[in-house]
């Protein structure tokens, strides 16, 4: 979706690009608001005894990510063009997915009993 924020204005006429971008905001908003409860549930399942602590750390990490996103976005606008924001922003969810997959692999390696 973030890549499309850069691609749509570049390739579609302005009369179509505006409504297309507005239409993209609906699924993006739904996914954005659906993520925190799922993440909180996952965190509580991983560490039920320390739920208040891990949830507060998750919130802190979320706000740190928002702040770093503003820094990166400002740098993109300073050294690039507004159309570059979506392309640069798309890198971060991909990195997050890589970290999450690495965590799953590490958890599976620890959880598997030796035979």
C-alpha positions as CSV (number, residue, x, y, z in Angstrom):
1,X,0.0,0.0,0.0
2,X,2.8,2.4,0.8
3,X,4.4,1.8,-2.6
4,X,1.1,2.6,-4.2
5,X,1.1,6.0,-2.5
6,X,4.1,6.9,-4.6
7,X,3.1,5.0,-7.8
8,X,-0.5,6.2,-8.2
9,X,0.3,9.9,-8.5
10,X,3.2,9.2,-10.8
11,X,1.2,7.1,-13.3
12,X,-2.4,8.1,-13.1
13,X,-4.0,11.4,-14.2
14,X,-4.7,13.8,-11.4
15,X,-8.5,13.4,-11.8
16,X,-8.2,9.7,-11.1
17,X,-5.2,9.7,-8.7
18,X,-7.0,11.7,-6.0
19,X,-10.0,9.4,-5.7
20,X,-7.8,6.3,-6.0
21,X,-5.6,7.6,-3.1
22,X,-8.7,8.3,-1.0
23,X,-10.0,4.8,-1.7
24,X,-6.7,3.4,-0.6
25,X,-7.0,5.1,2.8
26,X,-10.0,3.0,3.8
27,X,-8.3,-0.4,3.7
28,X,-5.1,1.2,5.1
29,X,-7.0,2.6,8.0
30,X,-8.8,-0.7,8.7
31,X,-5.5,-2.6,8.7
32,X,-3.9,0.1,10.8
33,X,-6.6,0.0,13.5
34,X,-6.8,-3.8,13.4
35,X,-3.1,-4.3,14.1
36,X,-2.8,-3.1,17.7
37,X,-5.3,-5.5,19.3
38,X,-3.8,-8.4,17.5
39,X,-0.3,-7.3,18.5
40,X,-1.4,-6.9,22.1
41,X,-3.0,-10.3,22.1
42,X,0.2,-11.9,20.7
43,X,2.4,-10.1,23.3
44,X,0.2,-11.2,26.2
45,X,0.2,-14.8,24.9
46,X,4.0,-14.8,24.8
47,X,4.5,-13.3,28.3
48,X,1.2,-13.5,30.3
49,X,2.9,-13.0,33.7
50,X,4.5,-9.7,32.5
51,X,1.6,-8.4,30.5
52,X,1.6,-4.9,31.9
53,X,5.3,-4.5,31.3
54,X,5.4,-5.9,27.8
55,X,2.4,-3.9,26.8
56,X,4.0,-0.7,28.0
57,X,7.2,-1.6,26.2
58,X,5.2,-2.3,23.1
59,X,3.5,1.1,23.4
60,X,6.9,2.8,23.9
61,X,8.3,1.0,20.8
62,X,5.2,2.1,18.8
63,X,5.7,5.8,19.7
64,X,9.5,5.5,19.1
65,X,8.6,4.2,15.6
66,X,6.2,7.1,15.0
67,X,9.0,9.5,16.0
68,X,11.6,7.8,13.9
69,X,9.1,7.8,11.0
70,X,8.8,11.5,11.3
71,X,12.5,11.9,11.2
72,X,12.9,9.7,8.1
73,X,10.0,11.4,6.4
74,X,11.5,14.8,7.1
75,X,14.8,13.6,5.6
76,X,13.0,12.3,2.5
77,X,11.3,15.6,2.0
78,X,14.5,17.5,2.5
79,X,16.6,15.4,0.1
80,X,13.9,13.9,-2.2
81,X,10.4,14.6,-3.4
82,X,7.1,14.0,-1.7
83,X,6.5,11.1,-4.2
84,X,9.4,9.3,-2.6
85,X,7.7,9.0,0.8
86,X,5.7,5.9,-0.1
87,X,8.7,4.1,-1.5
88,X,10.9,4.8,1.5
89,X,8.2,4.1,3.9
90,X,7.6,0.7,2.3
91,X,11.1,-0.4,3.4
92,X,10.2,-0.4,7.1
93,X,7.3,-2.8,7.1
94,X,9.4,-5.2,5.1
95,X,12.2,-4.9,7.7
96,X,9.7,-5.4,10.5
97,X,8.4,-8.6,8.7
98,X,12.0,-9.8,8.5
99,X,12.5,-9.3,12.2
100,X,9.3,-11.0,13.0
101,X,10.1,-14.0,10.9
102,X,13.6,-14.2,12.4
103,X,11.9,-14.2,15.8
104,X,9.6,-17.0,14.8
105,X,12.5,-19.1,13.6
106,X,14.5,-18.4,16.8
107,X,11.5,-19.4,18.9
108,X,10.9,-22.6,17.0
109,X,14.6,-23.5,17.3
110,X,14.5,-23.0,21.1
111,X,11.1,-24.8,21.5
112,X,12.1,-27.9,19.6
113,X,13.3,-30.7,21.9
114,X,16.6,-32.4,21.2
115,X,16.2,-35.9,19.9
